[in-house]
Amino acid sequence: MRVRIRFAKTGKVRWTSHRDVARMWERALRRVRLPVAYTEGFSPRPRVSFGLALPTGHESVAEYLDVELAEGMGPEGRPDDETANLPAPLSEALPDGVDVLAVAGLEGRVPSLQHDVTSCSWEVEIVGVDPTRVAALVEAALGASQLFVTRERKGRQVTDDLRPAIVSLDLLGARQAGTLLGAELATQPRGVRPHELLQALGPDLEAGLVRRTHQWIERDGARWEPLPPGATHAPHAWERAS
């Protein structure tokens, strides 16, 4: 059986690398004595798999971790009380800023998060720019047939068209530091990071606080989150959002 965990990464811990976050989780799982399955071989490792890596320095309230258990904790897909009550002790075992929002069992064979997630929603603070200018940039970007940006891939500079990866852009309003922009960006076939979006919108734009708010799975016209906050049942039993 596997369980899926949704967690937040906010505050100073956002500067912690993805690799260090993985180590934090390994320690936390040992502290709560969750019966995690291990790989075989000379150096056994816990069978855990993370979703899409969060860029260092960004916050998130929608990070995911799948954990394979060595022994059942209730009928498959229906976590018992022990699993349902895991958020509190897990949060206590993790550093400040890493908080467990939901834990649920997974039904049957579920694709990995790396392959299943098709887009992510972000809130991006644009520093020192008023909403009027941001609104104009958003309108221009959504009306463009192409939106090119140069980024590094495998040690060389490559120019890509980001327009197909921009699912939506929304002006969320003014903030003390500037303007808050909402964006949904596709993760397949190649993901777009918020700083790449700003580079395409305007080379002079500077990001302040960036937060991932949702990860989305879309298939056959249906769209849903891998695990909504507070979920206590199996993901594939949820009512899917249109």
MOWOLIN-V12902 format. One record per run of one state. SS is the DSSP state (alpha for helix, beta for strand, coil for the rest). FROM is the first residue (numbers start at 1). TO is the last residue. Records with the same first field share a line. If there is no record, write none. Layout:
BEGIN
SS->FROM-TO  FROM-TO
END
This chain:
BEGIN
coil->1-1  10-10  16-17  32-35  37-37  39-45  47-47  51-58  70-80  85-85  94-97  106-112  117-118  128-130  144-147  154-155  162-162  176-177  187-193  202-206  220-221  226-234  238-240  242-242
beta->2-9  36-36  38-38  46-46  48-50  59-69  98-105  119-127  148-153  156-161  166-175  178-186  207-219  222-225  241-241
alpha->11-15  18-31  81-84  86-93  113-116  131-143  163-165  194-201  235-237
END
